[in-house]
């Protein structure tokens, strides 16, 4: 399956919103199944100069495209932490384990390393999301700690792993 990774655009709001509410996806991010499309539209419209968002867009049968994944990079605005940024990643449930998450992460790592000169990239991941932890570790992220009962998922408090990749 062919896809391109490109900057997110306002027209992607519907697909991104659907991803954030999709079973098999919303449980692995800090979204919820009741989020509105308007929330996603507002988020895209509110991207500032320190915010970067990319989508993986696949060609559909009608010759158009649909978003099958997204990744965000938010550079810290504080001058004392401007060398660091947070990452958020999600992939459509039907396209997981096909290298799309890795490709999007590599895109963001290139931006962070070669254009923004960032040193520290941070993320959190649910402790039971072993596939994601393996992916992050394979790209140089290290576990920094456990955030106990950090988020609710399906009525249960879940631990998160705090991870970071430090560029030396």
Helices and strands as residue ranges (DSSP letters): E 3-7, G 10-12, H 13-21, G 26-28, H 37-45, E 51-59, E 65-75, G 79-81, E 84-91, G 93-95, H 100-114, E 120-126, H 130-138, E 142-153, E 156-166
